[in-house]
Amino acid sequence: MPLYTLEDHIAAKASLDSLNAKWDNYSGNNPNKCRADIEAAKATLHSIETALKANGLLARTPTEERNASLDAAFPNAQSREVVEWNGKRYMRRFTPVSKSLSGKTVNAWNKHWEEL
């Protein structure tokens, strides 16, 4: 994982906010205007946040703490794999963070655990 700083996080968040504002203020008839840039900015922000949370520079939610513990206990878990941890069952899930303009390619994935 690349080393990111809090300044990188602030810059990525500002970039995404700027692109969203640009899209909100767009009055043309192109539905895909800025969409590729917004999706790329989402993927970048996600990777920066993930790295900063892994390094402890950003606080994790209790769910993210649980997910990190499950990731450590089951590092090779595949999608929809069910595991038992601390007396509870969890399923490994992946959801797209951002997609390509066509929607066929996923630029970044969000990994999480779902309690069953």
Backbone hydrogen bonds in HBPLUS format (Angstrom, degrees):
<---DONOR---> <-ACCEPTOR-->    atom                        ^
c    i                          cat <-CA-CA->   ^        H-A-AA   ^      H-
h    n   atom  resd res      DA  || num        DHA   H-A  angle D-A-AA Bond
n    s   type  num  typ     dist DA aas  dist angle  dist       angle   num
A0008-ASP N   A0005-THR O   3.09 MM   3  5.19 123.4  2.42  96.2 109.8     1
A0009-HIS N   A0005-THR O   3.22 MM   4  6.64 151.1  2.30 143.5 151.1     2
A0010-ILE N   A0006-LEU O   2.95 MM   4  6.25 159.1  2.00 148.5 153.4     3
A0011-ALA N   A0007-GLU O   2.89 MM   4  6.08 161.0  1.93 148.2 153.5     4
A0012-ALA N   A0008-ASP O   2.90 MM   4  6.06 157.5  1.95 146.9 153.0     5
A0013-LYS N   A0009-HIS O   2.93 MM   4  6.09 158.4  1.98 149.2 155.3     6
A0014-ALA N   A0010-ILE O   2.92 MM   4  6.08 157.3  1.97 146.6 153.2     7
A0015-SER N   A0011-ALA O   2.90 MM   4  6.08 151.6  1.98 143.5 151.5     8
A0016-LEU N   A0012-ALA O   3.00 MM   4  6.24 159.6  2.05 146.5 151.2     9
A0017-ASP N   A0013-LYS O   2.90 MM   4  6.13 162.5  1.93 150.0 155.2    10
A0018-SER N   A0014-ALA O   2.85 MM   4  5.98 153.4  1.92 144.8 152.4    11
A0019-LEU N   A0015-SER O   2.96 MM   4  6.21 157.7  2.01 148.1 153.7    12
A0020-ASN N   A0016-LEU O   2.91 MM   4  6.13 156.8  1.96 150.4 157.0    13
A0021-ALA N   A0017-ASP O   2.92 MM   4  6.11 153.2  1.99 144.7 152.1    14
A0022-LYS N   A0018-SER O   2.88 MM   4  6.10 152.8  1.95 144.8 152.8    15
A0023-TRP N   A0019-LEU O   2.95 MM   4  6.20 153.0  2.03 144.5 151.2    16
A0024-ASP N   A0020-ASN O   2.90 MM   4  6.14 157.0  1.96 145.8 152.4    17
A0025-ASN N   A0021-ALA O   2.96 MM   4  6.14 145.0  2.09 145.8 154.3    18
A0026-TYR N   A0023-TRP O   3.18 MM   3  5.12 156.6  2.24 101.2 108.3    19
A0033-LYS N   A0030-ASN O   3.24 MM   3  5.50 169.5  2.25 114.9 116.7    20
A0035-ARG N   A0032-ASN O   3.11 MM   3  5.23 156.2  2.16 115.9 122.5    21
A0038-ILE N   A0034-CYS O   2.94 MM   4  6.13 156.2  1.99 155.1 162.3    22
A0039-GLU N   A0035-ARG O   2.92 MM   4  6.14 163.4  1.95 153.8 157.7    23
A0040-ALA N   A0036-ALA O   3.01 MM   4  6.18 156.3  2.07 144.5 151.0    24
A0041-ALA N   A0037-ASP O   2.93 MM   4  6.09 153.3  2.00 143.6 151.2    25
A0042-LYS N   A0038-ILE O   2.91 MM   4  6.18 149.4  2.00 147.7 156.1    26
A0043-ALA N   A0039-GLU O   3.08 MM   4  6.34 159.1  2.13 146.8 151.5    27
A0044-THR N   A0040-ALA O   2.98 MM   4  6.22 157.7  2.03 148.0 154.1    28
A0045-LEU N   A0041-ALA O   2.91 MM   4  6.06 166.7  1.93 149.8 153.4    29
A0046-HIS N   A0042-LYS O   2.93 MM   4  6.09 157.3  1.99 147.5 154.1    30
A0047-SER N   A0043-ALA O   3.05 MM   4  6.28 160.8  2.09 147.7 152.1    31
A0048-ILE N   A0044-THR O   3.00 MM   4  6.24 157.2  2.05 152.1 158.6    32
A0049-GLU N   A0045-LEU O   2.89 MM   4  6.07 167.7  1.91 153.6 157.0    33
A0050-THR N   A0046-HIS O   2.91 MM   4  6.03 160.3  1.95 150.2 155.9    34
A0051-ALA N   A0047-SER O   3.08 MM   4  6.19 161.2  2.11 142.4 147.1    35
A0052-LEU N   A0048-ILE O   2.92 MM   4  6.13 164.2  1.95 154.7 159.3    36
A0053-LYS N   A0049-GLU O   2.91 MM   4  6.01 155.6  1.97 148.3 154.7    37
A0054-ALA N   A0050-THR O   2.98 MM   4  6.14 150.0  2.07 143.0 151.5    38
A0055-ASN N   A0051-ALA O   3.00 MM   4  6.22 144.9  2.12 144.1 153.3    39
A0057-LEU N   A0052-LEU O   2.87 MM   5  5.14 137.9  2.05 158.8 157.3    40
A0058-LEU N   A0052-LEU O   3.37 MM   6  5.57 148.6  2.48 112.5 110.8    41
A0056-GLY N   A0053-LYS O   3.23 MM   3  4.96 148.5  2.34  92.2 101.6    42
A0064-GLU N   A0061-THR O   3.05 MM   3  5.09 114.6  2.50  97.3 113.0    43
A0065-GLU N   A0061-THR O   2.92 MM   4  6.25 149.0  2.01 152.7 162.3    44
A0066-ARG N   A0062-PRO O   2.98 MM   4  6.24 157.8  2.03 145.3 150.7    45
A0067-ASN N   A0063-THR O   2.87 MM   4  6.14 157.8  1.92 147.7 154.3    46
A0068-ALA N   A0064-GLU O   2.91 MM   4  6.07 151.8  1.99 141.8 149.1    47
A0069-SER N   A0065-GLU O   2.99 MM   4  6.28 153.9  2.06 147.7 154.6    48
A0070-LEU N   A0066-ARG O   2.91 MM   4  6.20 157.6  1.96 151.1 157.6    49
A0071-ASP N   A0067-ASN O   2.81 MM   4  6.02 152.1  1.88 145.7 154.1    50
A0072-ALA N   A0068-ALA O   2.98 MM   4  6.20 149.6  2.08 142.0 149.7    51
A0073-ALA N   A0069-SER O   2.96 MM   4  6.21 151.9  2.04 144.3 152.2    52
A0074-PHE N   A0070-LEU O   2.78 MM   4  5.85 150.6  1.86 149.7 157.6    53
A0077-ALA N   A0074-PHE O   3.40 MM   3  5.62 159.1  2.45 117.9 115.7    54
A0081-GLU N   A0078-GLN O   3.13 MM   3  5.43 152.6  2.21 133.6 130.4    55
A0080-ARG N   A0092-ARG O   2.68 MM  12  4.96 154.3  1.75 148.9 149.6    56
A0092-ARG N   A0081-GLU O   3.00 MM  11  5.43 155.6  2.06 145.2 151.5    57
A0083-VAL N   A0090-TYR O   2.82 MM   7  5.39 159.1  1.86 156.8 163.8    58
A0090-TYR N   A0083-VAL O   2.83 MM   7  5.39 159.6  1.87 155.2 161.8    59
A0085-TRP N   A0088-LYS O   2.77 MM   3  5.42 160.9  1.81 161.8 165.8    60
A0088-LYS N   A0085-TRP O   3.05 MM   3  5.42 163.0  2.08 114.3 119.8    61
A0116-LEU N   A0089-ARG O   2.90 MM  27  5.50 177.2  1.90 145.4 146.2    62
A0091-MET N   A0114-GLU O   2.80 MM  23  5.13 157.4  1.85 143.3 150.7    63
A0114-GLU N   A0091-MET O   2.83 MM  23  5.13 165.9  1.85 149.1 153.6    64
A0093-ARG N   A0112-HIS O   2.83 MM  19  5.41 167.4  1.85 170.1 165.9    65
A0112-HIS N   A0093-ARG O   3.02 MM  19  5.41 165.1  2.04 154.1 154.1    66
A0095-THR N   A0110-ASN O   2.98 MM  15  5.19 157.3  2.03 142.3 149.6    67
A0110-ASN N   A0095-THR O   2.69 MM  15  5.19 165.2  1.71 163.2 168.6    68
A0097-VAL N   A0108-ALA O   2.79 MM  11  5.30 176.7  1.79 143.7 144.4    69
A0107-ASN N   A0098-SER O   2.80 MM   9  5.43 148.5  1.90 132.3 142.1    70
A0100-SER N   A0105-THR O   2.72 MM   5  5.26 150.3  1.81 159.0 163.6    71
A0103-GLY N   A0100-SER O   2.97 MM   3  5.03 135.1  2.18  98.9 112.2    72
